[in-house]
Amino acid sequence: SADASKGIYLGVNSATAANLLNDYEEGTWTPSYTGSTTGSVSYGSRGGTYTKIGNLVVAWFSLVNFTTTGSWAGDLKVTGLPFTCNQTNNVRICNGVCRFYNINTNTNTRFNVTMDVDSGQSYLIFIQSGDDTNWESIQVETTSTSYLEGTISYRTDS
């Protein structure tokens, strides 16, 4: 008889551990706008959802109509990811897309913004790249009536 608690084997005629899918999860998480120095933030609304299949996590988030006050400094981060990132063999296997409103980017020479999660971390950073220039992270700031939304996929050991 089948035992649903064991998982399913994919793409094989006999049971092999490498083809066993025994970990699927969906849930919610609470994203937060932060930096290395943070003041206060108020949100119109915020939320996040995720799907985890094996060691792959896909997380979505939305920070809507938020305002910050006080002193802010450092890299712009969204904290609270549901699992810690694990990059295998020093390969960046996490990346994401985002959209934002009323958030300043660093310069006019960098135009592409992506998200990244470094190995061992459970927060997003926002990286700008451009033509013939180095990558640079977006800095956190005091802002009003801002929006920040995105999707990222990354690997975990959890």
KAZI-V706592 format. One record per run of one state. SS is the DSSP state (alpha for helix, beta for strand, coil for the rest). FROM is the first residue (numbers start at 1). LEN is the number of residues. If there is no record, write none. Layout:
BEGIN
ss,from,len
SS,FROM,LEN
SS,FROM,LEN
END
This chain:
BEGIN
ss,from,len
coil,1,3
alpha,4,3
coil,7,1
beta,8,2
coil,10,7
alpha,17,3
beta,20,2
coil,22,2
beta,24,6
coil,30,2
beta,32,3
coil,35,2
beta,37,1
coil,38,2
beta,40,3
coil,43,2
beta,45,9
coil,54,2
beta,56,14
coil,70,3
beta,73,1
coil,74,1
beta,75,1
coil,76,1
beta,77,3
coil,80,8
alpha,88,3
coil,91,4
beta,95,7
coil,102,10
beta,112,5
coil,117,6
beta,123,7
coil,130,6
beta,136,2
coil,138,1
beta,139,1
coil,140,6
beta,146,10
coil,156,3
END
